[in-house]
Amino acid sequence: MFIGVGQIELFIPESGSLKSKRFVLKSIKTKVRNKFNASIAEVANNEKWQRTTLGISTVSNDQKMASSVLNKIVNFIENDYRVEVVDFNIEIF
């Protein structure tokens, strides 16, 4: 069994409050959970209006599959016009 974990740092340029930030993040997190069956949560920069770090994890019996799912999630988030990916890293255990 392989566990894939990733962190994605995001910039949310249109966010003017924590409420608007949470609205965007809730939408992204729900879509990722439903589309990729992965766990996702805000893990850092909780009180900043325009920045956040999301932690993502997935489990697979195939190392390549775990890596593929995490890369697809990063691409999916990168294609969301409301956010900009600042940095990300992926590890497979």
Secondary structure as UniProt FT lines:
FT   STRAND          2..11
FT   TURN            13..14
FT   HELIX           18..36
FT   STRAND          39..44
FT   TURN            46..47
FT   STRAND          51..60
FT   HELIX           63..78
FT   TURN            81..82
FT   STRAND          84..92
//
